[in-house]
Amino acid sequence: MLTSAAGGISHRTLWACCLALIICLFARCNRSADNRHLVGIAFETLQTEYWVASFEAIKDELAKRDMEAVQAISDHDPNRQLQQVQNYIARGVAGIILVPKDAQTAIP
């Protein structure tokens, strides 16, 4: 089982969470200019190969399902990440994939 450098999250867990979020689309959601569902992805950082590879894999999977990724990077700032998620909600994205700064700040 592979885990992230931060510890604890396996690839299987990450993919299960991502797939669950993608499948559970909101009934009314925003679409891109080419009429594809938008999925917001909020990452803490893309400074490691693990997260860069994960992000690319998520984008590829979304593209297979005719969905488009919209990304936001918080650069280790939990308040910034919360604002990014709130912006996704206000924008009406079809789903949100969140890689949180930590468990305490992920849920307001």
N, C-alpha and C positions, 0 to 999 in steps of 0.2 A: 504494500500500500504506500503510495507516495503522499507526502505532506508538503505543505508550503514552508518557506523559510520562517514564517511567523509561527508555524507549528499548528498541528491539529487538523487542518482541513484537507481531506483526501480529494483526489481527482474525482472519484466516484461521487462523493458528497457534493462537490462543486457542480458536476454535471447534472446530478439529480435535482439540485436546487434550480439551476438554470433552466432545465427542461420543464420543471413544474411551473416556473414563472412564465415561460413562453407559452405553455399550453393554456394557462389560466388568463387568457386575454380578457380585457374589459369589453363589454358589449358595444360601447361607443368609444372609439379611439381615433386619434389623429393618424393621418397617412402622409407619406412623403409626396413630393411633386409627381412621382411616377405611380402613385396610388398604392404604395406598399405600406404595410403596418410599420409603425415606428416603435422600437424597443429601446428604452433608455438604459445605458450601462454606466454605473457609477463606480469607478475604481478608486482606491486609495492612492495607488501609484502604478506606473508602468515601468518602473526602473529595474525590474528583475526579469530575467528570461522566462521565468515561470508565468508571470502575469501577462507578459507580452504574448507568449504562446497561447495562453488561455483566452485572451481577448481575440486573437486572430481566429481561434477555433470557434468561439462564440459567433463572431461575425460570419464565418463560413456557414455555420449551421443555420443562422438566421436567413442568410441568402438562399439556402436550399429550400426554406419554407416561405420564400417570397416576402421576407421582412427586412427591414433596414435598421441598423444600429446607429444610435446617437450616443456619443460618449462624453463623459465628464470625468476629469481627474481632480481629486481634492488635494493632492500633494500633502497628505498627512494632516489635514485640517478638518476635524470632525464637524465644525460649524459650517464650513464651506460645503462639505458633503451633504449635510442635511438640507442646505439651501438648494443644492443641485437636484436632490430628490424631490423637494417641493416644487421646483421648476418643472420637472418632468410631469408631476401630477397635474399642475396647472396647464401644461401643454396638452395633456390628454393622451399621452403615449399609451400604447397597447399593453405594455408591461415594463417592469423595472427589474434589472439584475443589479444587485448591490453587493459589492465587496467592501464591507464596512471597515472603518478605522479600528473600531473595537466594539464589543457587544454592548457596552454601556451607552455609547452615543448613537448606535444604529437605530434605536427606537426612541422617539421623543417622549 
